[in-house]
C-alpha cells in the first residue's frame, strides 16, 4: 500500500507583532503579521506575506506569496488572492514569474472576493464576491465581475 506524503498544517517561522490573535486551525508560515492583528480560523498565509498593524483576516481566506496588506485593513471571509495570472496560458511553477498584490491602508475586501495580481489603493472598498482584475486606486466602492467603480468616496 502506498502512503502519501502528509504535511501538517500549523504555524512556523512567523514574525508576530504584539497583541496578535490567531484562531486555529490555520496555516501560517514564513510571513510577517503586524501589531494588533486578528487571523481567523482556516486561514492560510504563505511565505513572504506582510500584514500591517491592526488588520483583520477573517476565516477561510487565502493569502498567497507576494501579497502585502496595509495597516487597518479588513479582509472578509473566504477572500482569495492569486499570484499566477496564467498569462502564458500555463501554470507557472517558477515563483519568479508570479506577480504581487498590494492592499493599501484602511482598505476593505468583502467576503468571497477574488483578487488577481493588482494594487488596491488606501481606503478602497471591494464588495463581497467581486473579482478584481485591474488596479483599483481611486477611492470608492467597487463590485462585480470584473470589479468596477460603483460609487466614489
Secondary structure, 3 states (H helix, E strand, C coil): CCCCCCCCCCEECCEECCCCEECCCCEEECCEECCCCEECCCCEECCCCEECCCCEECCCCEECCCEEECCCCEECCCCEECCCCCCCCCCCCCHHHCCCEEECCCCEECCCCEECCCEECCCCEECCCCEECCCECCCEEEECECCEEEEEC
